[in-house]
């Protein structure tokens, strides 16, 4: 559609200059084929950058300890509106989780999954609705930086605060050692689901609450991916009208490229090196998330 509009406008300008003249390079106007080649090159460049960013971001999940959604969301935000970025990250995250369910889903603990998952799904609906509501809200205020007029938008500020908060929590030894009794599973599910629906940040809280339920490693992983899938399906149901009105078809190629690159990044990193969490990599990723979160919150991104 974008290529057609560009071509149509250039063609119309040429016709106004000389209705009988052929479409060619004349009087500074580029020919139609040149316009199409330039637009195609721009689209290809964006897709390549999108693929590379997704590839390296997903590879970092094996060494930073951060989840795929946590690292991919900032990458998507650089290219897309925040609400669209959250929704498309959810699609990639769901595809990744479905792949894991095929391997680990049979080990899920049904009781824990229901006690945590049901409140998580319900809260995810509320969180996703809150995201779309914030997307419609006007900017809180505007400010200037040099010759740039910057707007502080509620949706960017909310997602930025969560991005920074969860990045800092991941670095906190107290948080990683936080022991939550199993009786609080429904509360944990509600919290993880709400933040999952609002910004996609659900993994940290889910891990904190499930890690002390006496589950085996296989049951812990299987239960986690089943709950993650349920939350993603729930929030995508709320995001769907926004994606449809925003032209999901226009982002379909980006989703496909990002998903494929993310899977390839995880597979490549897993083949090259054993899965370990490197403190230095973890710190660099956390700092990058904080810096990007602050930039997004103040309107720079």
Order of alpha helices (4+ residues) and beta strands (2+ residues): alpha-alpha-alpha-alpha-alpha-beta-beta-alpha-alpha-alpha-alpha-alpha-alpha-alpha
